[in-house]
Amino acid sequence: MKLGAIDQGTTSSRALMLSDGKAEVFATLTHKQFYPVSGWVEHDPRELLKNILTCCDALESADALGLDNQGESCLAWDKKTGEPISPVIVWQDNRTTNITNKLKKDGHEEQVKALTGLPLDPYFSASKLAWILENVPEAKELLGKKRLALGTTDAFFLQNLVGRFVTDVTTASRTSLMNLKTMQWDDKLCNLFGVPKDTLPEILSTQDEYGELKVKGRNIPLRASVVDQQASLYGHGCRNVGDVKITLGTGAFALVINGNSPEMNDPNGLLPTVAWRLGSERPIYALDGGVYNAASAVNWARGLGLFSEYKEINAFDTPAAIDRGLIFVPALSGLACPHWQRDSRACFEGMTLDTGPLDMVQAVLEGVALRIAEVIFAMDKRVSIGQEITIDGGLSNNSYICQFLSDVLGRSIQVMSHPELTAIGCAQLAGSGLKEVSVTEKKGRIYVPKVNLSTEWMKLFSSAITRRSNSG
């Protein structure tokens, strides 16, 4: 059996085929990033859809397909024609900070948390959808005609691919509009954000019969739709309570399985989310902790000219930057879990006249690892996490951050050898209930702790974040 996956991410779209224990990428297409105003991040929905259709063509021999998406990125389109009327507002975008801050000021955050498990933050889709309705004239026009569609990118793709206005439960759980216990759109939340319920797609299971795509004359069933991070969790082989994975991509995202019921109102800033729901089975829930800037922080440093080639920053001749008093707080897009301070800004502390470019890059890598460690330590307070954690993503190719992460966590870090675990998990979900199709996974690099300075490093880093927050 051949299972295909369309992995639609923040910077690219990929087509992957899983067959006979092998996973092979058949197509990779990048797309443009638009930054029209400081803090705004957009994609062209037509470009994304074009790339997805190219991925479908590359998977013409598949027996079933799955689609994974960016999660919180969203847009508006004409429900009748499928034509977009807004750009995709990307999950990183912070244009709605004023909306979420006002809702906080008016005392609505506890209600939102009680229903969704999510804090009020522009990261999630609800305030973005409300912004579109208020600021895109055609949205109001279509609303009057009952033709307005508001939703996450997956719903837009699915309407254009299989002709159904639907989303999946994992993606809906990232909007701040779905009641996490009923797994349906919530009237109170829709009214609070000003998003009409009838503009939202129907919510289906992660593995469901979504419809058929016509690809080069063949009808191929699309059997799964899922958020990319949940697909990655599945691709890592996480199935049991306490299983955790970390993806080091544009941001860093950790998820841990916590069972058949959501952990609401976590005091440590973790987010309950749906890991997946297979058909009519009970949903599996996870705790999620995101770090907004991981590879994006490293690429920022490269853009400043602090280094040229990635091989330059795999190892350093100097002791850890934090041991030399140099600390970087990677809040280039604010601080996510466990702080949820969108207004925080990045900073270096402890620079002197002899601080060089590579010292600064070393501090950037350590800062990303320390932010991830904050999330993992918060998770371990709620769910017992084992002594080995699997990681993937482009930044996992950097030896220094992997070793530093192992040191600060006091745990073994295994880098998964296959670079496409998100797409693999998506393909495996598409095959759920059919013939089992696995992928042969060789052991990747394993990093074990070499020092025992976790407590000291975390205290220094936490103090730096506190000072940053107070100064912001």
N, C-alpha and C positions, 0 to 999 in steps of 0.2 A: 504494500500500500504506500502511496506517495501522498504526503501531507505538506501543503504549502502554507507559508505564512507571509503576510504583508506587514512589515514592521515600519509604522509611520512615526518617526521620532522628531525631536526638536530641530535637528539639522539635516536629516536625510530620510529617505524611504528605501527599504530593502525588500527584496524578494528572496525567500529561502525555501529550499525543498528538503524535507526530511524523508529519507528512504533507505532501507537496508542498513540501518545503523549509522548512516552518514548524513551529515547536514551540510548542504552546499548553498552558497549565496549565488543566485542567478542574475541579480541586478542590484545596483546601488545608484541612487540618484539624489544629489544634494539639491537644496532649494535656498532661495534668498531669505535673509533676515532683514527686516525693515525696522528702523528706529526713528520714527517721524518726530518724536518729542522725547526729551530726556525721561527715562523710566518706562517708555512705551516700547513694546516688542510685538511685531506683527508678521504674519505670513500671508501670502497670496493663496486663497483657497483653490483657485483654479489651477495654479501651479501644483499644489499638493495633489489634487484629484488627477491631474494629467500624469503625475509620477506614479500614482497608485495604479492607474490603468496600464501603464507600461509594466509595472510589477506583475499585474494579473496576466498580461501577455507572456511574460517570462515563465509563468507557472502553468502554462496551458495543459501540461500532462498530469496535473495534480488530481487526486481523487476527492480531496476536500481541502477547503481553505479556511484560514483564520486571519483576523485583522486585529492588530493592536494599535493603540493610539496614545497621544501625549497626556491624556488625563484631563487636566483642567482647561486646556485651550478650547476656545469656543467662538461661535460666530452666529450670524443670522442669514437666512435664505428664504426664498419663495417656496412654500410648501407644494405649490402646484407645479412649478417648472424645475425645481431643484437648483435654481440659479442663486449664487450668493449675492447678498446686498451689503455685506460688510467684510472687512478683512478678518482673518483669524486673529483674535487677541490671545497671545501666547501666555502660558502659565506664569512666565517670569514678569509679565507686565504689571505695573503698579499704579495705573491711571485711576483706579477706583479707591485709593487710600482714603480719600475724603468721605466716600460713601460708608466704608466700613468703620472709620473713626466716628462718624456721626451716630451710626447704629450702636457702637460701643458706649458713646457718651449718653445716649438715650436709654441705656440699660438693657439692651437686647441680647448681649453676648451669651448670658447664661441660658436663655431660652434656645438659642441656636445650638449651643453645645449639648443641651439636653436632648434635642431631637436628632442632631446629625453627628455629634461628637467632635465637630470642627470649630475652631475659633473663628472670629470675624477677621478675615484677612483677604486682601485683594488677590491672593494666590488662587482662591477657589472661584468657581465659574459664576456664581449667582450675581455678584455685584457687577461683573463684566457684562452679563446679559442685560442687567438693568441699565447699565450705561449705554449699551447699543440702542435699547428701546427709547431712551431719552435723547440720544444724540445723532441717530441715523434717521433722517426724515422718511425714507422709504419704509422703515420698520413700522412706523405709526400708520402709514398708508396701507401696508399689507395687513396690519392688525385689524384695521377697520373692515377689510375684505375677508377676514378669517383665513388668510393665507400665510401668515407669518410663522416661520419655524425658527425657534431659538434652541440652541443646543451645543453640545460638545462636537468636536470634529468628527468623531465616529458616526454620529447620527447623520451628519451631512454626507459623509462618504457612503454610508449604507443606503440612504435614499437614492443616491446616484448609481450605486452598484446593483442593488437588488430591488429597488423600488419600494422600500418600506421605511417609514419614519419611526425608527426604533433606536434604542441605545441598550447598553448592558448594565447590570447592577453594579459592577465595580466602578464604571465611569460615573454613573449616577450618584454613587456614594461620595464623589469628589466635588459635587456641585454646591453643597450647602442647601439644596432644595429637596433632597430625599430623606425621608424618615428612616434612620438606619435599622430600626426594628421591624417596621412594616414593609420596608423596601419598596415604597411607593412615594410619588411626589406628595408633599405635605402642604395642605391649604394654608396653614399659618405661615410657613416659610415663604411660600410663593407670594402671599399678601405682604409680608414684611419687606421683601426685596423688590416688590413691584414687578414680578415676572408672571404673566398670566399662565395658569396651569395648562390651558388648551394650546399653548404654543410649544409645549414640551413633548418630546417623543415618548412612545410607550417603552417601558422598562422590561427587558427580557433577561433570562439567565445568561451567564457567561458562555456556557456551552448550550446552544439552542439551534433550532433549525431556522436560520435567518432568511434563507431563500437561495436562489441560484444565480450565478454569474454566467453570462454567455461570453466565453473566451475562445476566440478563433473557431467558432462553430460548435464548441462543446459547452454543455451546461455543467458547471461545477458547483456543488453545494458549499455555501459558506456556513460553517458550523460553530464558529466561535468569534466573539468580539470581546476585547479586554483592554484595560489600562496597561501600558507597557511595563510598569513596575510590578504589577501582579503577574504578568506573563513571565517576567524575569524570575520572580519567586518560584513559579511552577517549573521553569526551566532549570533552576538550581537543584531541583529534586526535593524542595522543602514540602513536606506533607504532614509533619507531626508538630504538636504544640512545642514551642521553644526553638523550632528550626528558624534560622535567620539568614538573610543574605544582604549584602551591601553592593550596590551598583555605583561605580565611580564614573559618572558621565559628566554632562554639562553641570548638573548638580550632583549631590551624593544622596542616595535614597536607600534607607534600611527598612526592611519589613520583617516582622516576626509573626509566625502563626500563633494565635492564642485560643483557638477553639471554635465552638458553635454559637457563642454569644459575644456581642461586642463589649469591650471595656470602655464604658462611657465616663466622661469627666476625669480623665487621667490627670493627677496633680502634677505630673512631670512634663506635661506638654505634648505627650504622644497622641496620635490621632487614630481612633478606631476606624477601620475601613473594611470593606468586603474583599477578601482575598480572591474568591471565586464562588460561583454556584454552578454546579453541573446538572443541567436539566431540572428535574423537580426535586433533587436532593436538597437537604438542608444546606444553607450557605456556610462557608468557612470564613471566619473573620481573622483579621490581622491587626497588629499595631504598626503604625507607619511613622517614621521620623525622617524628615527631609532637611537637607542642607542646600541652600540656594546656589552656592558657588563652590564648585570643585574644579573640574577641568576648565571651567570658564575663568576661574581665578588664575590658574596657571597660564592660560592663553592670554589673559590680560597682562600678566608679567612679561610674557614674550613680546606682546605688542608694544610694551614700553621700552623694549630693547635690553631687558635684563639678562636674556640669554637668546641664543640663536637656534640651536639644535637640541632636541629633547634628550639626546644621549649625554649632553653636558650635565644634566641634573639627576642622573640615576644614582650618583654617589657624591659625597663631599669629603674633602680632606679635613674639615674642621669638626669640632664637637657640635652637638645639636645646637641650633640657633637659640632655642629657649634657655639652654644652659648658659648661654653667653648674654642673656638678658634681652635678646631680640625676639619679639613676638609680633605676629601678624594676625589680626582678627579679620577673617574673610567675609565681611558683611557688604560686599559690593552690590548686592541686591537686597540688603537687610538681613536680619537673622530669623530663620525659621525655627524649627523644633530645637530645644524646648522653650525658647525665649519668646518667639512670635513678636518680634519688634521690627516691623517693616522699615521704620524710619532710621534704624541704626545704620551707621556707615563704617566702611573698612578703615583700618588704621594700622600703621606700624608703631610699635613702642620700642624704645631702647636703642635707636640708631645713634651712631657716633661718627666721627670723622673718618674712622677706618672701616665703616660698614660698606661693603662692596655689593655689586649687582647680584652675585651668586649667593651672598649671605641673605639678601632679601628674598631670593627665590626659595632658598632653604626654609626660611620662615614661612613663606606662603604655603609650601607643602605641609609643613608641620601644623600650620593653622587649620588647614582643611582636615587633617587627620584628627586634630583635637576637637574640632566641631563634630566630626563623626563619632568620636569617643563619648562626647556628651550624650548623644542619642542612644548609643548602645548601653551605657551605664543606666540611663533612664529606663530602657527596656528591661534590663536585668532586674530592676526593682519590682516589675510586674510579672514577668515570665522568666523562669530560670533558663538562662542561655548557656549552652555547652562551651567547651574549651576550644572548639574549632569553629571558625566563621569563614564562609565562602564569599569571595568577592569577584566581581567582573567589571567590565567597562574599560574605556580607553585609558583612564588614569591608573588602572591596575597594572599597566605595563611599566610603571615607574617603580623601580626597586626601593628607592628611598622612602616613599610614602608608605609602601607596604610594610617595610621593616619598622618604621616609626609607629604605624598603626598597631602592629603586633606588640611593640614595647609598651605603648600607652594603655592598651587594653589588657595586657597580660594574658593574651590568648594566641593560639596559632591562627595564622591567616593563610588560607589556601586560595590561590588564584586559579579560577576555573580555566582550563586550557582552551575551551572553545569560546571564541569571542562573540558568539551570536546567541547567547542564552535567552534573551528576550524573544527573539524570533522562534527559537526552538520551543520555548514554553508555549508560545502562541500556537505553533503547529501541533504540539501534543494535545493542547486543549481542543483543537479542531478535530482531533482523532478520538477524543474521549467517547467511550461507548462503542467504538469500532474496534478493529484489530489493533492491539497494542503496538505502537511504534516507538522504540527507544533510540537513543543516540549513544554511540560508543564514546565514553568520556574518559580520556586519559588523565591521570593525576597531574595537576599543574604545579607550579612552584609553591612551596610551603615555607612560610616565615614563622620562626618561633621567637619568643621574647629573649632579648639579650641583656636588657637592663631592667631594673625594678624601680623606676622613677615615676610611675603613673600618678600617684597621689600628689607628689610635688609639682609635676607638670600641670595637672588639672587645676591645682590651686592657683598657680601663676596665671594660667589662661583665664580662669574664671574671674580673677581680679582684673585682668585686662578688659574683659567684656563688661564688667561692672563699671569700670571707669569710662569706657566708650559709651555705654548706655546713659550714664549720668551726664556726660558732656554733650550727648545728642539732644 
